[in-house]
Amino acid sequence: MKMTSAQAAKLLRQLNDQLRTLQLREGNTCSFIAALEEDIESVRPAYNFSEMSVAQAEVEKKTRTVKHAINVFNTVTSVPDFDMTIDEMLVFLPQLTKKCETLSRMKDALPKVRENAGYSYSGSIIDYRYANYDVEQVGKYYAEISDTLAKAQTALDLVNNTVEFEIDI
């Protein structure tokens, strides 16, 4: 079956939901409580250990197959304009995000700000914190990195939503 990475991710969510449902049903039916006066057979829920085990194993096998196909796809498929595979891009994006967060704080800093010691200080010495970099230069670099992040996310989204690969399920 051919599908995109986005479609495969949706299929994985469905399989995980199926497995969760089977596990909940098993938990609710593999044992039961009956009062001594009750006819046990009239309150016994339908449950077959062998059938339930087979059903869960089938869903688990499909899940492994889909995840493996996605992993292979991610390691061999390149993201246009970035000279890296999807799995590399999945490492690159959080790196860019962290860099943007750091640069965002730096670009918003004042070149000089009075330091508040947080306690009562009766001396006449006033401390200042100085930015040890060019705030304007950091702002420009932030804009570049932010733009690269947006382009990388868009390029990855495009691949994940348009490039198909084969999954044998």
Order of alpha helices (4+ residues) and beta strands (2+ residues): beta-alpha-alpha-alpha-beta-beta-alpha-beta-beta-alpha-beta
